Amino acid sequence: MEKEKILDLFKSTEALQHGHFRLTSGLHSPEYFQCARVLQYPSYNEILCGEIALHFRDMRVEVVVAPAIGGIMVGQEVARQLCVRGIFAEREDKTMILRRGFEVKAGERVLVCEDVVTTGGSVQEVVDLVKARGGIVVGVASIVDRSREPVDFGAKFFPLLKMEVPVYQPEACPLCMENIPIVKPGSRKVADPAKL
């Protein structure tokens, strides 16, 4: 799928937002990808995740694992299209774990799916969790990759859309210097830099 068509979906659903955002990583940015805004439409979710499923169709994936919350809709739809199990990892006491009876068996071939990758921290935690249980990570996929530095998950990484989006350390953020109100739009709480 062409980059412009993906961007058109994000723009038409207002999933690509402009303002002053505090990301889960703690960094600040003038743009935010709220993938849930586009994925709420099953037909769009099917199209986007279909590209991921097609890319990994021949990798003999046995289970798709996603980090909660953002990756759940992506992981579930990719799993549906690959006709395999779809599970998710979630945080408990700041640690990514499998709950709800979910498991990864030793030797299982796993695809890790996420909505947006910025630093890759949550995805890496899921990759480590899968490997700790003896799973084989055959790939990592995301709808958007907005990382500034290349991320290495130790497996093939396939993002549908690679975007160069500015991010700033809080102490050097030009949006803060202009006193533009900040929003924390993601699903995870981040530490307030003023209280660190």
Residue frames as a rotation matrix with the C-alpha (Angstrom) as fourth column:
MET 1
0.582 0.813 0.000 0.00
0.813 -0.582 0.000 0.00
0.000 0.000 -1.000 0.00
GLU 2
-0.083 -0.633 0.770 1.37
0.583 -0.657 -0.478 3.39
0.808 0.409 0.424 -0.97
LYS 3
-0.725 -0.331 -0.604 2.41
0.688 -0.378 -0.619 5.82
-0.024 -0.865 0.502 1.74
GLU 4
-0.918 0.373 0.134 0.06
-0.340 -0.915 0.217 8.52
0.204 0.154 0.967 0.45
LYS 5
-0.114 0.921 -0.372 -2.96
-0.160 0.353 0.922 6.20
0.980 0.165 0.107 0.65
ILE 6
-0.124 0.000 -0.992 -2.13
0.881 0.460 -0.110 5.31
0.457 -0.888 -0.057 4.24
LEU 7
-0.919 -0.259 -0.298 -1.68
0.368 -0.835 -0.409 8.99
-0.143 -0.486 0.862 5.10
ASP 8
-0.646 0.750 0.144 -5.04
-0.392 -0.487 0.781 9.76
0.656 0.448 0.608 3.44
LEU 9
0.111 0.673 -0.731 -6.71
0.448 0.623 0.642 7.25
0.887 -0.399 -0.232 5.79
PHE 10
-0.389 -0.344 -0.854 -5.03
0.921 -0.126 -0.369 8.89
0.019 -0.931 0.366 8.78
LYS 11
-1.000 -0.010 0.000 -6.01
0.010 -0.999 0.034 12.37
0.000 0.034 0.999 7.66
SER 12
-0.438 0.899 -0.021 -9.62
-0.260 -0.104 0.960 11.49
0.861 0.426 0.279 6.79
THR 13
0.349 0.551 -0.758 -10.15
0.552 0.532 0.642 9.94
0.757 -0.643 -0.118 10.24
GLU 14
0.581 -0.236 0.779 -8.18
-0.522 -0.843 0.133 12.66
0.625 -0.484 -0.613 12.06
ALA 15
0.903 -0.325 -0.279 -5.78
0.426 0.759 0.493 9.98
0.052 -0.564 0.824 13.29
LEU 16
-0.225 -0.956 0.187 -2.82
0.893 -0.279 -0.352 12.22
0.389 0.088 0.917 12.42
GLN 17
0.777 0.568 -0.271 -3.08
0.625 -0.643 0.443 15.01
0.078 -0.513 -0.855 14.97
HIS 18
-0.165 -0.794 0.585 -1.20
0.523 -0.574 -0.631 18.29
0.836 0.201 0.510 15.28
GLY 19
0.855 0.399 0.331 -0.50
-0.058 -0.560 0.826 20.18
0.515 -0.726 -0.456 18.51
HIS 20
-0.184 -0.874 0.450 1.83
-0.797 -0.135 -0.588 19.67
0.575 -0.467 -0.672 21.49
PHE 21
0.768 0.538 -0.348 2.00
-0.344 0.805 0.484 16.11
0.540 -0.252 0.803 22.76
ARG 22
-0.124 -0.744 0.657 3.84
-0.970 0.230 0.076 14.28
-0.208 -0.628 -0.750 25.54
LEU 23
0.176 0.120 -0.977 4.59
-0.609 0.793 -0.013 10.81
0.773 0.598 0.213 24.19
THR 24
0.966 0.196 -0.166 4.76
-0.026 0.718 0.695 7.62
0.256 -0.667 0.699 26.25
SER 25
0.277 -0.951 -0.136 8.55
0.761 0.304 -0.573 7.86
0.587 0.056 0.808 25.92
GLY 26
0.287 -0.126 -0.950 8.41
0.752 -0.584 0.305 11.22
-0.593 -0.802 -0.073 27.75
LEU 27
-0.801 -0.572 0.175 9.50
0.536 -0.557 0.635 13.08
-0.266 0.603 0.752 24.63
HIS 28
0.016 0.785 -0.619 7.46
0.018 -0.619 -0.785 15.96
-1.000 0.001 -0.024 23.20
SER 29
-0.758 -0.217 0.615 6.21
0.581 0.204 0.788 16.23
-0.296 0.955 -0.029 19.61
PRO 30
-0.662 0.545 -0.515 4.07
-0.562 -0.815 -0.139 18.51
-0.496 0.197 0.846 17.42
GLU 31
-0.126 0.624 -0.771 2.43
-0.845 0.340 0.413 15.46
0.520 0.704 0.484 15.80
TYR 32
-0.561 0.027 0.828 0.72
-0.584 0.695 -0.418 12.39
-0.587 -0.718 -0.374 17.19
PHE 33
-0.609 0.359 -0.708 -0.57
-0.477 0.547 0.688 9.25
0.634 0.756 -0.161 15.51
GLN 34
-0.410 0.584 0.701 -3.76
-0.712 0.276 -0.646 8.17
-0.570 -0.764 0.302 17.25
CYS 35
-0.929 -0.081 -0.361 -4.09
-0.320 0.663 0.677 4.87
0.185 0.744 -0.642 15.38
ALA 36
-0.691 0.720 0.063 -7.27
0.483 0.525 -0.701 3.99
-0.538 -0.454 -0.710 17.26
ARG 37
-0.151 0.646 -0.748 -9.01
-0.398 -0.733 -0.552 6.75
-0.905 0.214 0.368 15.26
VAL 38
-0.272 0.019 -0.962 -8.36
-0.956 0.109 0.272 4.91
0.110 0.994 -0.011 11.98
LEU 39
-0.929 -0.175 -0.327 -8.55
-0.164 0.985 -0.060 1.36
0.333 -0.002 -0.943 13.37
GLN 40
-0.608 0.773 0.182 -12.04
-0.250 0.031 -0.968 1.98
-0.754 -0.634 0.175 14.81
TYR 41
0.314 0.656 -0.686 -13.30
-0.902 -0.020 -0.432 1.46
-0.298 0.754 0.585 11.26
PRO 42
0.357 -0.172 0.918 -13.19
-0.100 0.970 0.221 -2.32
-0.929 -0.171 0.329 10.67
SER 43
0.924 0.002 0.382 -12.73
0.370 0.247 -0.896 -1.90
-0.096 0.969 0.227 6.92
TYR 44
0.646 -0.743 0.176 -9.65
-0.587 -0.631 -0.507 0.32
0.488 0.224 -0.844 7.42
ASN 45
0.216 -0.537 0.816 -8.28
-0.804 0.377 0.461 -2.01
-0.555 -0.755 -0.350 10.08
GLU 46
0.657 0.111 0.746 -8.74
0.188 0.934 -0.304 -4.91
-0.730 0.340 0.593 7.68
ILE 47
0.939 -0.306 0.158 -6.93
0.085 -0.241 -0.967 -3.07
0.334 0.921 -0.200 4.86
LEU 48
0.419 -0.824 0.382 -3.96
-0.837 -0.513 -0.189 -1.92
0.351 -0.241 -0.905 6.95
CYS 49
0.098 -0.369 0.924 -3.51
-0.714 0.621 0.323 -5.15
-0.694 -0.691 -0.202 8.88
GLY 50
0.896 0.256 0.362 -4.01
0.070 0.724 -0.686 -7.08
-0.438 0.641 0.631 5.65
GLU 51
0.689 -0.717 -0.105 -0.76
-0.456 -0.317 -0.832 -5.56
0.563 0.621 -0.546 4.39
ILE 52
-0.086 -0.700 0.708 1.02
-0.991 0.130 0.009 -6.86
-0.099 -0.702 -0.706 7.49
ALA 53
0.390 0.314 0.866 -0.58
-0.347 0.921 -0.178 -10.30
-0.853 -0.231 0.468 7.22
LEU 54
0.998 -0.015 -0.062 0.36
-0.055 0.283 -0.957 -10.52
0.032 0.959 0.282 3.54
HIS 55
0.371 -0.926 0.068 3.97
-0.791 -0.354 -0.499 -9.57
0.486 0.132 -0.864 4.33
PHE 56
-0.455 -0.560 0.692 4.30
-0.868 0.452 -0.205 -12.37
-0.198 -0.694 -0.692 6.91
ARG 57
0.551 0.817 -0.169 2.04
-0.833 0.526 -0.170 -14.94
-0.050 0.234 0.971 5.19
ASP 58
0.644 -0.337 -0.687 4.93
-0.169 0.812 -0.558 -17.32
0.746 0.476 0.466 4.40
MET 59
-0.293 -0.816 0.499 6.68
-0.688 -0.182 -0.702 -17.03
0.664 -0.549 -0.508 7.78
ARG 60
-0.177 0.308 -0.935 4.64
0.328 0.914 0.239 -19.87
0.928 -0.265 -0.262 9.38
VAL 61
-0.681 0.028 0.732 3.40
-0.585 -0.622 -0.521 -17.60
0.441 -0.783 0.439 12.19
GLU 62
-0.528 0.479 -0.701 1.61
0.533 0.830 0.165 -19.57
0.661 -0.286 -0.694 14.93
VAL 63
0.315 0.624 -0.715 0.63
0.940 -0.308 0.145 -16.77
-0.130 -0.718 -0.684 17.30
VAL 64
-0.086 -0.259 0.962 0.48
0.364 -0.907 -0.211 -12.98
0.927 0.332 0.173 17.16
VAL 65
0.092 0.039 -0.995 1.37
0.990 -0.106 0.088 -11.09
-0.102 -0.994 -0.048 20.35
ALA 66
0.061 0.000 0.998 0.71
0.385 -0.923 -0.023 -7.38
0.921 0.385 -0.057 20.85
PRO 67
-0.864 -0.294 -0.409 1.44
0.493 -0.322 -0.808 -4.95
0.106 -0.900 0.423 23.68
ALA 68
0.259 0.961 -0.096 -1.69
0.950 -0.236 0.206 -3.53
0.175 -0.145 -0.974 25.32
ILE 69
0.050 0.990 0.129 -3.41
0.137 0.122 -0.983 -1.25
-0.989 0.067 -0.130 24.69
GLY 70
0.067 0.009 -0.998 -2.39
-0.733 -0.678 -0.056 0.25
-0.677 0.735 -0.039 21.36
GLY 71
-0.726 -0.509 -0.462 -1.33
-0.684 0.473 0.555 -2.96
-0.065 0.719 -0.692 19.67
ILE 72
-0.526 0.520 0.672 -4.39
-0.066 0.764 -0.642 -5.05
-0.848 -0.382 -0.368 20.55
MET 73
0.532 0.815 -0.229 -6.55
-0.298 -0.073 -0.952 -4.10
-0.793 0.574 0.205 17.55
VAL 74
0.184 -0.572 -0.799 -3.61
-0.981 -0.052 -0.189 -4.54
0.066 0.819 -0.570 15.17
GLY 75
-0.770 -0.576 0.275 -2.57
-0.612 0.788 -0.064 -7.88
-0.179 -0.218 -0.959 16.64
GLN 76
-0.246 0.763 0.597 -6.09
-0.087 0.596 -0.798 -9.29
-0.965 -0.248 -0.080 16.67
GLU 77
0.684 0.542 -0.488 -6.81
-0.489 -0.155 -0.858 -8.38
-0.541 0.826 0.159 13.04
VAL 78
-0.100 -0.789 -0.606 -3.44
-0.977 0.194 -0.091 -9.66
0.190 0.583 -0.790 11.80
ALA 79
-0.785 -0.155 0.599 -4.03
-0.386 0.880 -0.277 -12.91
-0.484 -0.449 -0.751 13.71
ARG 80
0.212 0.952 0.223 -7.52
-0.205 0.266 -0.942 -13.20
-0.956 0.154 0.251 12.18
GLN 81
0.664 0.051 -0.746 -6.15
-0.732 -0.162 -0.662 -12.79
-0.155 0.985 -0.070 8.68
LEU 82
-0.382 -0.857 -0.345 -3.33
-0.862 0.466 -0.201 -15.28
0.333 0.221 -0.917 9.32
CYS 83
0.528 0.713 -0.462 -5.83
-0.432 0.694 0.576 -17.71
0.731 -0.105 0.675 10.95
VAL 84
-0.342 -0.670 -0.659 -3.74
0.434 0.510 -0.743 -18.02
0.834 -0.540 0.116 14.12
ARG 85
0.340 0.401 -0.851 -4.14
0.940 -0.103 0.326 -17.17
0.043 -0.910 -0.412 17.81
GLY 86
-0.087 -0.343 0.935 -3.95
0.206 -0.925 -0.320 -13.52
0.975 0.164 0.151 18.79
ILE 87
0.459 0.170 -0.872 -2.98
0.873 0.095 0.478 -12.58
0.164 -0.981 -0.105 22.35
PHE 88
0.442 -0.336 0.831 -1.68
-0.040 -0.934 -0.356 -9.52
0.896 0.124 -0.427 24.14
ALA 89
-0.285 -0.599 -0.748 0.76
0.873 0.161 -0.461 -8.64
0.396 -0.784 0.477 26.89
GLU 90
0.592 0.519 0.617 -0.08
0.183 -0.832 0.524 -6.00
0.785 -0.197 -0.587 29.46
ARG 91
-0.409 -0.801 0.437 1.64
-0.217 -0.380 -0.899 -4.08
0.886 -0.463 -0.018 32.22
GLU 92
0.806 0.484 -0.341 1.52
0.276 0.203 0.940 -5.09
0.524 -0.851 0.031 35.82
ASP 93
0.760 -0.529 -0.378 3.71
0.243 -0.307 0.920 -3.10
-0.603 -0.791 -0.105 38.21
LYS 94
0.479 -0.513 -0.713 5.53
-0.711 -0.703 0.029 -1.56
-0.516 0.493 -0.701 35.22
THR 95
-0.655 -0.692 0.304 6.42
-0.403 0.659 0.635 -4.99
-0.640 0.294 -0.710 33.83
MET 96
-0.079 0.591 -0.803 5.02
-0.979 0.107 0.176 -6.49
0.190 0.800 0.569 30.62
ILE 97
-0.750 -0.105 0.653 3.41
-0.360 0.893 -0.270 -9.86
-0.555 -0.438 -0.708 31.37
LEU 98
-0.618 0.638 -0.459 1.00
-0.245 0.398 0.884 -12.40
0.747 0.659 -0.090 29.91
ARG 99
-0.760 0.489 0.427 -2.25
-0.442 0.092 -0.892 -12.77
-0.476 -0.867 0.146 31.88
ARG 100
0.067 0.966 -0.250 -5.77
-0.913 -0.041 -0.405 -14.09
-0.402 0.256 0.879 31.25
GLY 101
0.502 0.084 0.861 -4.50
-0.015 0.996 -0.088 -17.59
-0.865 0.031 0.501 30.53
PHE 102
0.889 -0.260 -0.378 -2.46
-0.430 -0.184 -0.884 -16.40
0.161 0.948 -0.275 27.54
GLU 103
0.439 -0.810 0.389 0.73
-0.054 0.409 0.911 -18.30
-0.897 -0.421 0.136 26.87
VAL 104
0.506 -0.445 -0.739 3.53
-0.833 -0.032 -0.552 -18.67
0.222 0.895 -0.387 24.39
LYS 105
0.920 -0.139 0.367 4.80
-0.002 0.934 0.358 -22.22
-0.393 -0.330 0.858 24.12
ALA 106
-0.031 -0.999 -0.018 8.44
-0.303 -0.008 0.953 -23.15
-0.952 0.035 -0.303 23.62
GLY 107
-0.705 -0.378 0.600 9.21
0.418 0.463 0.782 -23.27
-0.573 0.802 -0.169 19.91
GLU 108
0.375 0.901 0.220 6.09
0.777 -0.176 -0.605 -21.33
-0.506 0.398 -0.765 18.83
ARG 109
-0.605 -0.525 0.598 6.65
0.786 -0.512 0.346 -18.95
0.124 0.680 0.723 15.94
VAL 110
0.176 0.637 -0.750 5.54
0.808 -0.529 -0.260 -15.47
-0.563 -0.560 -0.608 17.01
LEU 111
-0.311 -0.149 0.939 4.80
0.661 -0.743 0.100 -12.23
0.683 0.652 0.330 15.20
VAL 112
-0.347 0.146 -0.927 4.79
0.782 -0.500 -0.372 -9.16
-0.517 -0.854 0.059 17.46
CYS 113
-0.188 0.387 0.903 2.43
0.768 -0.515 0.381 -6.37
0.612 0.765 -0.200 16.31
GLU 114
-0.439 0.014 -0.898 2.12
0.665 -0.667 -0.335 -2.77
-0.604 -0.745 0.283 17.48
ASP 115
0.696 0.688 0.206 0.24
0.664 -0.508 -0.548 0.30
-0.272 0.519 -0.810 16.30
VAL 116
0.840 -0.432 0.329 2.99
-0.203 -0.812 -0.548 2.94
0.504 0.393 -0.769 16.57
VAL 117
0.449 -0.792 -0.414 6.71
0.893 0.407 0.190 2.53
0.019 -0.455 0.890 17.29
THR 118
0.934 -0.213 0.287 8.51
-0.204 -0.977 -0.064 5.61
0.294 0.001 -0.956 18.66
THR 119
0.097 -0.931 0.351 11.39
-0.992 -0.064 0.104 4.24
-0.075 -0.358 -0.931 20.72
GLY 120
0.028 -0.005 -1.000 10.45
-0.454 0.891 -0.017 0.57
0.890 0.455 0.023 20.44
GLY 121
-0.681 -0.393 0.618 10.49
-0.702 0.109 -0.703 0.09
0.209 -0.913 -0.350 24.21
SER 122
0.093 0.808 0.582 7.12
-0.821 0.393 -0.414 -1.67
-0.564 -0.439 0.700 24.58
VAL 123
0.762 0.154 -0.629 7.76
-0.567 0.627 -0.534 -3.87
0.312 0.764 0.565 21.56
GLN 124
-0.229 -0.934 -0.275 11.19
-0.530 0.357 -0.769 -4.86
0.817 -0.030 -0.577 22.89
GLU 125
-0.519 0.116 0.847 9.60
-0.817 0.225 -0.531 -5.82
-0.252 -0.968 -0.022 26.20
VAL 126
0.597 0.789 0.145 7.16
-0.675 0.592 -0.440 -8.11
-0.433 0.165 0.886 24.36
VAL 127
0.496 -0.521 -0.695 9.97
-0.507 0.475 -0.719 -9.58
0.705 0.709 -0.029 22.25
ASP 128
-0.579 -0.763 0.286 11.95
-0.651 0.221 -0.726 -10.30
0.491 -0.607 -0.625 25.45
LEU 129
-0.140 0.644 0.752 8.84
-0.845 0.319 -0.430 -11.80
-0.517 -0.695 0.500 27.08
VAL 130
0.805 0.438 -0.401 8.25
-0.593 0.628 -0.504 -14.12
0.032 0.643 0.765 24.12
LYS 131
0.140 -0.850 -0.507 11.90
-0.449 0.402 -0.798 -15.24
0.883 0.340 -0.325 24.06
ALA 132
-0.567 -0.339 0.751 11.90
-0.816 0.107 -0.567 -15.84
0.112 -0.935 -0.338 27.82
ARG 133
0.219 0.741 0.635 9.11
-0.674 0.585 -0.450 -18.35
-0.705 -0.329 0.628 27.27
GLY 134
-0.403 -0.514 0.757 10.98
0.127 0.788 0.602 -20.10
-0.906 0.339 -0.252 24.48
GLY 135
0.691 0.699 0.182 9.02
0.325 -0.077 -0.942 -18.54
-0.645 0.711 -0.281 21.62
ILE 136
-0.418 -0.777 0.470 10.69
0.798 -0.067 0.599 -17.75
-0.434 0.626 0.648 18.30
VAL 137
0.273 0.474 -0.837 10.13
0.018 -0.873 -0.488 -14.16
-0.962 0.118 -0.247 17.17
VAL 138
-0.065 -0.248 0.967 9.86
0.907 0.389 0.161 -14.38
-0.416 0.887 0.199 13.38
GLY 139
-0.477 -0.126 0.870 9.07
0.621 -0.749 0.232 -10.70
0.622 0.651 0.435 12.94
VAL 140
-0.414 0.367 -0.833 7.80
0.587 -0.592 -0.552 -7.40
-0.695 -0.718 0.030 14.30
ALA 141
-0.465 0.332 0.821 5.25
0.741 -0.361 0.566 -5.22
0.484 0.871 -0.079 12.53
SER 142
-0.453 0.400 -0.797 3.64
0.484 -0.640 -0.597 -1.85
-0.748 -0.656 0.096 13.13
ILE 143
0.599 0.677 0.427 1.23
0.774 -0.353 -0.526 0.45
-0.206 0.646 -0.735 11.35
VAL 144
0.865 -0.307 0.396 3.53
-0.135 -0.904 -0.407 3.46
0.483 0.298 -0.823 11.92
ASP 145
0.279 -0.853 -0.441 7.24
0.960 0.246 0.131 3.71
-0.003 -0.460 0.888 12.64
ARG 146
0.861 0.027 0.509 8.09
0.084 -0.992 -0.089 7.18
0.502 0.119 -0.856 13.91
SER 147
0.652 -0.695 -0.304 11.43
0.578 0.196 0.792 6.20
-0.491 -0.692 0.529 15.46
ARG 148
0.829 -0.421 -0.368 14.25
-0.516 -0.829 -0.214 8.63
-0.214 0.368 -0.905 14.85
GLU 149
-0.351 -0.936 0.025 16.99
-0.898 0.344 0.274 6.03
-0.265 0.074 -0.961 15.15
PRO 150
-0.071 0.308 -0.949 16.71
-0.579 0.762 0.290 2.60
0.813 0.569 0.124 13.52
VAL 151
0.227 0.212 0.950 15.32
-0.932 0.329 0.149 0.07
-0.281 -0.920 0.273 15.98
ASP 152
-0.410 -0.421 -0.809 16.69
-0.596 0.795 -0.112 -3.45
0.690 0.437 -0.577 16.14
PHE 153
0.374 0.653 0.659 14.37
-0.926 0.303 0.226 -6.01
-0.052 -0.695 0.717 17.68
GLY 154
-0.549 -0.655 0.519 16.57
-0.581 0.745 0.326 -8.92
-0.601 -0.122 -0.790 16.64
ALA 155
-0.260 0.535 0.804 13.94
0.652 0.712 -0.263 -9.90
-0.712 0.455 -0.534 14.04
LYS 156
-0.706 0.048 0.706 12.62
0.640 -0.383 0.666 -8.55
0.302 0.923 0.240 10.75
PHE 157
-0.436 0.539 -0.720 10.80
0.364 -0.627 -0.689 -5.24
-0.823 -0.563 0.078 11.34
PHE 158
-0.671 0.313 0.673 8.03
0.686 -0.083 0.723 -4.29
0.282 0.946 -0.159 8.92
PRO 159
-0.461 0.567 -0.682 6.30
0.223 -0.670 -0.708 -0.92
-0.859 -0.478 0.183 9.41
LEU 160
0.247 0.627 0.739 3.55
0.929 0.062 -0.364 0.06
-0.274 0.777 -0.567 6.96
LEU 161
0.766 0.090 0.636 4.38
0.318 -0.913 -0.255 3.74
0.558 0.398 -0.728 7.25
LYS 162
-0.086 -0.849 -0.521 7.74
0.995 -0.102 0.001 5.28
-0.054 -0.518 0.854 8.15
MET 163
0.736 0.405 0.543 7.38
0.430 -0.899 0.086 8.90
0.523 0.170 -0.835 9.26
GLU 164
-0.503 -0.858 -0.098 10.03
0.726 -0.358 -0.587 11.43
0.469 -0.367 0.803 10.21
VAL 165
0.609 0.747 0.266 8.31
0.380 -0.570 0.729 13.34
0.696 -0.343 -0.631 13.00
PRO 166
-0.270 -0.766 0.583 10.17
-0.249 -0.529 -0.811 15.82
0.930 -0.364 -0.048 15.20
VAL 167
0.690 0.378 -0.617 10.53
0.525 0.325 0.787 14.93
0.498 -0.867 0.026 18.86
TYR 168
0.059 -0.626 0.777 12.10
-0.336 -0.746 -0.575 16.98
0.940 -0.227 -0.255 21.62
GLN 169
-0.535 -0.250 -0.807 13.49
0.726 0.352 -0.591 16.44
0.432 -0.902 -0.007 25.08
PRO 170
0.473 0.840 -0.265 11.14
0.862 -0.378 0.339 18.28
0.185 -0.389 -0.903 27.47
GLU 171
0.274 -0.423 -0.864 13.85
0.530 -0.683 0.503 20.74
-0.803 -0.595 0.037 28.54
ALA 172
-0.760 -0.592 -0.268 14.57
0.077 -0.492 0.867 21.68
-0.646 0.638 0.419 24.89
CYS 173
-0.270 0.755 0.597 11.03
0.932 0.361 -0.035 21.66
-0.242 0.547 -0.801 23.53
PRO 174
-0.970 -0.105 0.217 10.23
0.177 -0.921 0.348 24.76
0.164 0.376 0.912 21.44
LEU 175
-0.150 0.986 0.073 6.50
0.264 -0.031 0.964 24.17
0.953 0.164 -0.255 21.99
CYS 176
0.284 0.155 -0.946 7.01
0.953 0.060 0.296 24.41
0.103 -0.986 -0.131 25.76
MET 177
-0.673 -0.645 -0.363 9.02
0.668 -0.740 0.078 27.61
-0.319 -0.190 0.928 25.25
GLU 178
-0.822 0.453 0.345 6.02
-0.056 -0.667 0.743 29.04
0.567 0.591 0.574 23.38
ASN 179
-0.814 0.480 0.327 3.75
-0.389 -0.033 -0.920 28.01
-0.431 -0.877 0.214 26.29
ILE 180
-0.269 0.720 -0.639 1.59
-0.748 0.262 0.610 25.85
0.607 0.642 0.468 24.03
PRO 181
0.221 0.414 0.883 -0.55
-0.910 0.414 0.034 23.59
-0.351 -0.811 0.468 26.26
ILE 182
-0.729 -0.567 -0.385 0.61
-0.654 0.743 0.142 19.96
0.205 0.355 -0.912 26.26
VAL 183
0.484 0.873 0.058 -1.60
-0.874 0.478 0.090 16.88
0.051 -0.095 0.994 25.90
LYS 184
-0.715 -0.590 0.375 -0.79
-0.600 0.793 0.106 13.28
-0.360 -0.150 -0.921 26.90
PRO 185
0.038 0.862 -0.505 -2.92
-0.998 0.060 0.027 11.33
0.054 0.503 0.863 24.41
GLY 186
-0.470 -0.310 -0.826 -1.60
-0.475 0.878 -0.058 7.76
0.743 0.365 -0.560 24.77
SER 187
0.528 0.731 -0.433 -2.83
-0.115 0.566 0.816 4.89
0.841 -0.381 0.383 26.91
ARG 188
0.203 -0.542 -0.816 0.13
0.870 0.481 -0.103 4.79
0.448 -0.689 0.569 29.31
LYS 189
0.994 0.057 -0.097 0.85
0.102 -0.829 0.550 7.28
-0.049 -0.556 -0.829 32.05
VAL 190
0.190 -0.971 0.144 4.24
0.581 -0.007 -0.814 8.95
0.791 0.239 0.563 31.93
ALA 191
0.011 -0.286 -0.958 6.14
0.966 -0.245 0.085 10.57
-0.259 -0.926 0.274 34.74
ASP 192
0.950 0.251 0.184 5.79
0.279 -0.950 -0.144 14.31
0.138 0.188 -0.972 35.05
PRO 193
0.155 -0.978 0.141 9.31
0.644 -0.008 -0.765 15.64
0.749 0.210 0.628 34.33
ALA 194
0.058 -0.103 0.993 8.74
-0.438 -0.896 -0.068 18.44
0.897 -0.431 -0.097 36.86
LYS 195
0.748 0.304 0.590 8.34
-0.659 0.238 0.713 15.82
0.077 -0.923 0.378 39.61
LEU 196
0.773 -0.510 -0.378 11.45
0.362 0.843 -0.396 13.79
0.521 0.169 0.836 38.77
